[in-house]
Amino acid sequence: MTFDSAPGIGRRGLLGLAAGVPLVSALPTVTGNFPPATLPGGAYDRFLAALAADGRFSGVAVLAHRGRTVLSRSYGMADREKRIRNHEGTAFSLSSAAKPFVAVAILQLVQQGRMKLTDTVGAHLSGFPAEIADRVTVHHMLTDTSGLVSPPQDPERIFHSREEVREYHAQWARQATLAAEPGTGTIGHSGANFAIPVQIVEAVTGQTYWDYVEAHIFRRAGMTGSGFFTRPQWLTDPHIAHSYMRLSDGSWVDTVRNLDRGSEDPYQPGKNPARSFIDYDGFATAPDLLRFTRAIYDGTVLERPFGEVLTAAKLPHGPQSEGGRAASADTSFGAYMMAVAITNGQWVHGRAGVNPGSIASWNIYPHSDWTGVLLGNSDGIPFLEILDLEVRSVTDRSA
């Protein structure tokens, strides 16, 4: 679980940039006046190939234009022990790239009249101190401006059931404290801004968050390869990529098969994502993320005006701040659980994230009808460099 991943495009939980578009076609014909860097053999393709040849990229990268795949590349192994290769149908751990799912779920309930964005925490949940229950709103949390500070989590704990995961995080969220005036910002990044809306979805619907999202987002969008898989599924299902952590001696550890080993990353010390029996971020394939991005805009998972509410710029980000932006962005803003930026005169919407042994990003370019997806299953991938090149490749025709 990654409630403590930072939301900015920094090392601790990166926000991609992006905008919704169609599905992947199986055997696309690359035609049209596309930016040269996006084409097979172009700068983006060559960069990924060089990284993979050097052992620095294992995963899947896809660029699609108006629903047709322009570039699709898969490198490395989903399961090194069983020699299963990564491919387009491989599902990867999403980390913070899954956080917009809760914003979509909330907006679905708002458009149905079952709740409001101005509802406070106490309107739906009990057990929070009055200063949080009566003052922090859903809007504050979705924009990361609640002022909440989250307590530390136990990175060593191994969970054994869905019920244990839910109980732990319900108690954990209620230990959050208010450190700044609601609406003025959050000090650092607070995982409670994600955890509490998750629990509000459960309170309003009477379903677990996992069941609700699978039924009302994944199934509606046709995301048949995605889900909130349990650790036993992660261990045995060949279509789910294992996450590989790199240790100080240069060796690699399969997180799913080695629960006793933890990350040496200074931002997530000791963490192993497989210890959570089931997490709230889930797994997705690259084609499914393309389906999700299209579903945001075409009325499939949200009525069209609410899709615009999801991605509308809510507050400005400072340069390279905790709510920050990619180096290629001219200016960046916070939206609901995602970042939106203007780069080379184009809007870019999306979200990214990291976990020990995995990376994930989906970017939507609404003005030019492009979508980019990047998924990886090992440490050491130069994530920011790849994302920056993707954005420049799509938005700059001279790239």
N, C-alpha and C positions, 0 to 999 in steps of 0.2 A: 504494500500500500504506500502511496506517495503523497499523503496529505501535507508533508513538509517540503515538497519540491518547490523551489522558487518559481514564480510565474514569468519572470522576465527572460529576455534572451541572454541570460547569463548561464554560468556553468550549472547552477542548481535548479534546473527545471526550466527548460527553454520554451518561450512562446515562439511558435513559428509565425508566419505571416501568410495570408491567403485569400480565396474566394470561390464559391461553388460552381461546380461543373459536373458533367455527365459520367457515364460508365466507361469502362475500358473495353475496347473491342479486341477480339482475340488475334486477328491478323490484320492490323491496320495498314492502310496505304498512306504513306507520308507524302502529302501534297499540300500546296499552298505556300504563301509567303510568310514562312515562320522565321522567328529569330534564329540566326545560324547556330548559336550555341546550344539550342534545344534539340537539334537534329541528331540522329545516329552519326557518330563520328565527330560531332561538334565538341565544343570546349567542355560542356558538362559531362558528356559521355566519356571523353578522354580522361577527365579528372577522376571519375569513379573507377575506371579501368586501372589507372595507375595506382590508386589507393589499394584496390583489391590485389593487384599483382605484388604490392609491397606488404600484404597482410594487414592493411589498415582499414579495410571495409569488408564486412560480412553482412549481407542483407539484401533489400530490394529497393529500387528507386524507379519511380514512374512519373512521366510527364504526359499529361493528356490535354488535348485542345478540342473543345466542343464535343466531348464525349468519346473522342477517338484517341487511342494511345499513339503518341508520337515517339516516345522513348520508354522502353521497359528493360531494366537490367537486374539480374539476380546473381549474387556472388556468395561464396562460402557455404558453410554447412549449418543446417538447422539443428542437426544432432550429430556431433562429431563421432561419438562412440558407435552409432548405428550407420554412419556414413549417409545420412539423409541430407540432400542438398536444399538450400533455400530456393524458392521459386515464387511465382506470383500468388499462388494459393497458400503460402505459408503465413500463419498468424503470429504476430509479434506482440510482446508486452508493450503497452501504450504509455505507461506512466502518466505524466501530466497532460499528454496530448488527448487524453480521454475526458478531461475536466469539462469541456463544453457540453458533454452529454447531460450533465446535471442542469446546465442552463437551459437546454432544449426541453428537458423534462419539466422544469419550473414554468417555462413559457407555455407549454402545452396545457398545464393546469390553470394558468392565468387566462388563456384564451377560452377555456371552458367555464370560466367564472368560479372556479373552486378555490381560488386564492388571489392575492394581489402582490405586486412587487413591493408595495409599501407595507406589507404585513411585517410585524416584528417577530423576532424569534419566539417570544412568549405567546403569540397568537396560535402557535401550532405545537410547541414543545414545552415541557415542564422541566424543572430541575436546574434552571439557569438563574444566576443572581439577577435582581431587578434591573440593574444598570445595563445588562445585556438583554434580558427578556423584553424590556419595555422600550429600548432605544435603538437597538441594532436591527436593521431591516434586511429583507431578502435582497433588495437592490444594493445595499452596502456590501453584502458578502459577495454577490456576483461580480461586483466591480473592484473587489479587494480593498474597499475603503471602510471597513467595519471598525478599525481600531483595535481589533482583537489580537491577542498574542496567544499562541498555542503552547501547551505544555510539551516537554520532550516525550518522545515515544520510546518504548523499549525495543531496541534493534535486535536483541538476542531472542526474544520470545518466539516460540514456534506454536502456531495455531493448529487446531485439530478438527475444526468444524465451522460451518457457516455461522451457527449460533454464537460460537465463541468470538468470532471476528466482529459480529454485530454488537455484542454486549461490551466488548472491550472499547470499541470506538464510540459507542454511546456515552460511556463513562469518561473517556478521554476528552471528548468535545466539551463536556460540562466542566472541565477544569480550565477552560480558556479564561483569560482575564482581559479586561478592557484597559488598554494602555494609551489610547488616543481618542479624541472626540469622534464619534461615528460620523462618517461623511467626509472627514478631513484626510483620511488616509490610514494605512496600516503600517506599523513599524516592522520593517523587514517583510517577510511573507508569513501568513498565518494559514496553516492547514485547516483550521476551524472554518474558514470561509468556504471550503468545499465540504467538509464533514457535516456541518449543520444543515445546509441545503439538502444534502443527501437524506438526512433524517426527516426533514420537512416533507420531501417527496413520499417517504414511507408513511408518515403520519396522515397525509392528505389522502393517499390512495389505498392504504391498508395492505399494500404489497411491499415485499422487499425491494430495495432499489435495483438489485440485480434483475429481478423478475420484471419490474416495470420497464426498465430500459430495453431489455431483450424483446419485450412484446411491443412496445410503442415507438422504439427507435430502430433497433436492429431489424426486426421483421418488416416493419413498414418500409424501410429503405432497401430491403433485399440484401442485407448484410449476412449472408448465410455462412460465411466462414469465421465470423466474429462471435465473441461471447465472454462471459465472466467465468473462465474455466477454473476448476479447482486444482490444487497441487497434484492429486492423482491423475487428472486428465493431462496436465502439463507434462507429467512424467511419461505417459504412455501413448498419447495421441501424436502420430507422426506429422501432423500438419501444424503443430505448435512449435515454434523455434525455442530452443533452450537458450538461456542467457549465459554468457561466458565472461567471468570476471578475471582480470589479470592481477597476479600477485607480485609482491616486490621482487621475487627472484626471477620474474619473467614467465613463470608458468601460468597456465590457464585453469580455471575451475568452473565446472558446470554447476550453476547455482542450484538447479533442481536436484541433482544427485549428491550434492555436498552441503547439506543444511548447516553443518558445523562450521563452515567457512563464511567469513563476512568480507564486505568491501573494504579496501584500503583507501578508497577515495576520501580525502579530507572533509568533503561536504556531507558524506553519508557513511561515516566510519562504522564498520561492523555490520552494516545492513546486508541482508540477503532477501531479495524480493520473493523467493520461493517459500519463505517461512510463513507467509500469510496464506492460510489454507485456500482462501479466495480473496481477491482484493477488489477495490471499487473502481479500478482503472480498466481492467480487462485486457483483451487481446483483439487485434483486428488484422485483416489482410489488406494489402494495398488497393485491390479493386474495391473492397468494401468501403474503405475510406473515401474513394472517389464517389461511390454511391451515396455515402453520408453527406459529402459536401454538396452534391446536387440536390439531395432531399431537403437541405436547409432552405434552398431558394425556390424550389418548384412547387411548394405546397404539400409535399409528401409527409413531412414530419411536423411542419409548422405552417399555419396560414401565412400567406406571403407577407402581410404587414409585420407579423411577429418574427419572421426571418430577418426582416430589416431591423427590428428592435434588437435582436441578438447581436448583429454585427455593427450596429451604429456606434460611432466614436463617442465614448462617455466622458473621458478625461485625458488630458495630455500626459505623455511620459517625458521625463527628462532624458537627455542623452546618456545612454549606457547606465541608466539607473536600475534599481531593482525591478521596476516595472518596465524595463527598458526596451530597446529596439535592436534590430539587426544593424550591422555596420552599414549595410546598403540602403537603409531607410532614410528618407529625407526628413520625415517627422512621423511620430508614432503615438498611438492612443490606446487606452484600455477600452475594451468592450466587455460583454458578459462572458467571463471565464476565457477570454482570448484576447489577442492583440490585433489591432488593425493599423496599417501604416500606409503612408503615401511614399512610393518609390518610383523615381523617373516618371512622375505624372500619373501613376496608376495606384489604385487601392490594392492592398494586399491584406487578406484576412487569414487567420489561422492560429494554430497552437502546436507547440512541440513540448517534449519532455524527455527526461533521462531517468534511468534506474541503473543500479549496478548491473552491468552486462547488457544493457539495451538502450536504444534511442528510438524516437518516433517523432514524426512531424507530418502535418498536412497543411498545405498552403493553397488558398484560392485567390485567383486574379480575376475579379468580376468584370473589369472593363475589357479585357482581351480574351475572356473565356478559356483560361488555362487553369489547370490544377496540378500541383506537385505533391507527391507523397514520398517520404523517405523513412525506411524502417531498418533497424540494424540490431544485431544480437551479440555484440561484443564490446568490451571496453576498448579505448584507444582510438575510436573513430573520430576524426576531426569534424565534429558535428557542425560547429559554427561556420567553418570554412565551406562545407558542402551547402549549407542552407544559404549562405551569402551568395555563392555562385549560382544556385538555383534561381534566387530572386533576380540577380543581375542578368542571368541568361534569358529569363522570360520577359523582363521589362526593358532591357536595353538591346536593341537590334544590332548594335555594333559589338556586342560582347562576343 
